[in-house]
């Protein structure tokens, strides 16, 4: 159906045109405006694929005041000003100006997100107002010169700039594809994240591409290394082909190779039939184009379109050639591509397994550097000019802990393949502790009271499919009920009633319900201690370095120097030895294990701790705040007897245990029995600062005295502060030199 015929199917959405007698004849002016509006609206519907969901407002048509001589019209939302040469005459120049300004009015109504994008507004208005025909008769201007002129004057507010814009638009025989993409973005209600660029409008890059390198943590999402302008959007080549595959709701087909078609030229010894695995590894454009022609390919990127838009994709693709970068019309920054691959790696490990074969069977095979990619999933992309020369090369590499994106101008990916393993090695040398750490979090908080917010782009994963998380705080439990919850570009902010300001968690949340917990027989445990020993329904993943820094900050934020290094080494060690706390489960975030209140800024001491060799002990290492500050506390005798038993006497404390004598009655006989329990049971239940040194039973009360804080075993943090020793000596004094049992 032709675009003009769309008017038959449209809802009436013509604004009321108001005149005030200063441009005449008024009735003819209103009639011309109504006819122009209907034509403009029909064009919008044809290109955008739908009618805007709200009615337009009134538009006032009036004589222009203080207009530049070069202009025949100007406007602002709701007002069109026109220059009329002769009263009562609506000449051709005035009518062209009317259509031009009404095109701006239509965009302000139908696409308010684009209001600040001057180049987009002017390009659309020129394309639909009928002005392009007169510019075709102007003196010849090269496309390159026109692009340079527009780059100098992106506001398009001079005749030279308007002439240059017309030259660019006249390059396309039909309606400009870049404008169609943007109009569909309007209709879809997508964010106008990136203004229309000259490169996008021209369809080829007129500016020199720039080198860029970015490395992200798969676990925490933090940028670990950046070089060049990692936020600059550029044509991305074939790097988004895995997202086309991920967006398919049906299994990709096996297709016959058409060797006579240039797009099927993807390496030697290509079999007669190609599956999606081979198509990805060989980067076969023909496979993806024929898949679209077959009719079962996803439109755009399917469910992954929202992800790519959120990380800065300039607009949704019109067709498969756009999606796979065969046309260099869409843009994405290296930072955005790295963020998207971080989520893809989390959602689709099966695709990562396919891409891990790239160095053996794909575009990075049979190179001197191929062996250095062991364990990495990779994807390459090449952007070429009209003569098939490489303008821009991309390599994406994903390993167990890191995502790297490397972009080099004028080079094929194979020509700089050795740079990617080198930059990853450089990152690992600079910062240790980049491997994953998992911790059960927030187990003491009722799950229904936990809320999370992602200030970047938040997604929950359901069977490998991303679902957008709305802005603002939302309940955490539903986000992880079907898969991981990932925040791209920002830490999570988690709040609950006792922490209304919230805490930062740079990492990934999943649901993992612990098995039922049965407390040991005869050992009294309070409600909070019971929750702590059970564990949590939520598991949080970040880097070991981020986890260690969070533990040290939660346990003693004031700690500095060698004592901080020592505690950090213990915290990192314990994350790997949680078996005595939660067999088969990650470490928890309460004092039952070691406190963790979210991620914080890493300090040099934590970096030093993670660079050191692993501790030689092979079990959980206890530590406490310690110190020698005296304290005195009283507790009801009945509460103490509920823990130790009735008739308790002769209480003393030694070797981390409470020893006591308890009077018992059995078969009519009365006798005293010596018993003992771990002091930590008593200390924790009675909420005493540390294991007491003495206990005095008085009328209805028991008075305890002691020094310092904590259970008094292992590393005494306060003593470490004042010791003046190095971290290694501090640890030797706390745990002994043997190293087998602590």
Order of alpha helices (4+ residues) and beta strands (2+ residues): beta-alpha-beta-beta-beta-alpha-alpha-alpha-alpha-alpha-alpha-alpha-beta-beta-beta-alpha-beta-beta-alpha-alpha-alpha-alpha-beta-alpha-alpha-alpha-beta-beta-beta-alpha-beta-beta-beta-beta-beta-alpha-beta-beta-beta-beta-alpha-beta-alpha-alpha-beta-alpha-beta-beta-alpha-beta-beta-beta-alpha-beta-beta-beta-alpha-alpha
